[in-house]
């Protein structure tokens, strides 16, 4: 137990000590917030207002609250996974610089070493994502806050689950990497591509029918939808309180991916949690099996 604790502590310290990895991971969500608010804010605003009948007029606060909820949900959905990959690159760096050989010749079991990487990555990623969430909260509080205490609680739960998912996924992929070049390549691919396939950058509803079906098989999609639901539920409820018809609200939810469909069938929030939970357990199981089956030489 003490060996596990020491390894976890070592991995966390090395991550936060590496200013390049740490500040890149921390600054990325803040940069995304600025870029999204600057370049995508108008796009989200236009998309939102275009789905409303011309006879309906909403206050500027509600419009901004809707746009803000969509912006921060996109940022957090992407950050939970991309930051996990960044944090987990320490596992690959240890292979690249030979540090893993020193750990392997110690009396510590290889499964303990592998588990320490996972837990350290999980903790480091959660710290950064929770800080990013607080930054996003500050932004939403300025432009239009409609989230309830329950929304905030469930949002942190969503982030925890998505970080668990991102850490497990990155652990499996990084298991096969061993050089700095591979780190850079994978980091670039994940940063550029994940936001699109999980529906964070552009709503899935804006894609073609075939692509929508493919994306509906990806568990990250449901993590994005959970976050989006809990960042936007308050403002949608306020719209309904102001007399916006339920049919219009449901149309908005469809266009914003608050409502998801699998092969034409609606997916409930509880089912989204179940899909994400099962995926996490399966990925962690695969990571454990990979480490148990691999033969290490001293």
C-alpha positions, 0 to 999 in steps of 0.5 A, a space after each residue: 500500500 505504501 509503495 502504491 502511495 509513493 508511486 502515485 505521489 511521485 507521478 503527481 509531483 512529476 506532472 506538476 513539476 513539468 511546467 510544460 505539461 502542467 501549464 499546457 493542460 491548465 491553460 488550454 481550457 482557458 484559451 479554448 474559452 476565449 477562442 470559443 467566446 470570440 469566434 463560436 459565440 456568434 455562431 452558437 447565438 445565431 444557431 440558437 435564435 434561428 430555431 425560435 419562431 419570429 414571434 418569440 422574443 427572449 431577453 438578452 440574458 437568456 440568450 447569453 445564458 444559453 450560449 454560455 452554457 453551450 460554450 462551457 459544456 463544449 470546453 469541459 467535454 473536450 478538456 476532460 479527455 484531452 487533459 487526461 491524455 496530457 497528464 498520462 504522457 508521463 507514463 510514456 516519458 518514463 519509457 522514453 527516458 528509461 525511468 521505467 526500467 528502474 521501476 521494473 527492477 524494484 520489488 514493486 509489482 508491475 500491476 502496482 506501477 501501472 495502477 499508480 499511473 492511472 490514479 495519478 493521472 486521474 487526480 491530476 486531471 481532476 484538479 485541472 478540470 475542476 479549476 477549469 470548471 470554476 473559470 467557466 462558472 465565472 464566465 457564465 456568472 458574468 453573462 447569465 447564470 441559470 444553473 441550480 445547485 443540483 445542476 452544479 452537483 451533477 455537472 461535477 459528477 459528469 466531469 468525474 465520469 468523463 475524466 475516468 473515461 478519458 484516463 482509462 482510454 489514454 492509459 490503453 492508448 499510451 500503453 503502446 507508446 514509447 517515444 516522444 514522437 509518438 506522444 506528439 503525434 497522439 496528442 495532436 490527433 486527440 486534441 484536433 479530432 476528439 472534439 468533433 467525434 464527441 459532438 463538442 465542437 459542432 452539434 451531432 444534429 448538424 451532421 449527416 444521418 450516416 455520421 450521426 449513427 456512427 457517432 451514436 456508438 461512441 461513449 464520449 458522445 453521451 458524456 458530452 450530452 450529460 454535461 450539456 444537459 446540466 449546463 443548459 437545463 436551468 436556462 431551458 427551464 427559465 425559457 419554459 417558465 416565460 411561456 416558450 412552448 414545450 415543442 420549441 424547447 424540445 426542438 432546441 434540445 434536439 439541435 443542441 444534443 441535449 436529446 440524443 437518439 440511438 438508431 432513432 430511439 431516444 436515450 434517457 439521461 440514466 441510460 447515458 450514465 449507464 453507457 458511460 459507467 459500463 465503458 469505464 469499467 470495460 476500459 479499466 479492465 482492458 488496461 489491467 489485462 494488458 498489463 498482466 499479459 505483458 512480459 517485462 524484462 529487467 
